[in-house]
Amino acid sequence: MREQPCDCLKDPFADLPPEVRPQTPKKSLLRKVTCPGCGREYWTNRDTDICFDCEKRGVVIRTP
């Protein structure tokens, strides 16, 4: 006789087809930033925190 693993280790959704299993939330690539030029809060995946409007106007933020 084979021992069954503990119920707490069993995946409760293993018998369901993939399309009905609950999906794990994907981590967003976006981050919330505040533009140092105008103070606008927005979500971006860019490396810079300067918003498109300030970048278009040529705002440059100098770091000390």
N, C-alpha and C positions, 0 to 999 in steps of 0.2 A: 504494500500500500504506500502510495506516494503522498507526502505532506503537501497541502496547499499553502501558498504564501498568505501572509496576513492580508485581510481585506483592505487594510489601510494602504497597502502598497499597490493594490490593483487599480488600474485605470478604469474608472466607472464608465467611460465613453468608448472603450476599446471595441465593443461590439457594434457600434454605430458606423454607418458609412461616412466617409470623410466630409461629404457636403453637409451633414447634419451635426457634426461634432462642433462644440463651441470653439471659436477661434481665439487664439491668444492675441491680445492687442499688440500691434506693432509700435515700436518706439518711433516717434515722430523725428524727422530730421530738422524740424523747425525749432527755433528758439525765440523767446520773447526778448526784444531789446528796446531801448529808448535811444532815439537819435540824439547825439550830443550837439547837433547843430540847431534843431528846432524843438526838441523835446517830445516828438511824436513817438508813441509806443506802437510797435508793430511786430509781426512774426516774420522771421527770415531764415534762410539757410545759407546766406552769404557770410563771408569772413568779416566783412566790415559792418559796423553798426550805423553808418551814415545811410539815411533813407535815400531813395531814388531822387526825390525832389531836391534835396540839399546837394546831392552829388551832381545833379544836372546844373545847379547854380554855381558849382565850383567851390562849395564850402570845404575847407580843409581844417581838420582838427589836429592841432599840434600837441604832442605829448612832451612833457618836461624832461 
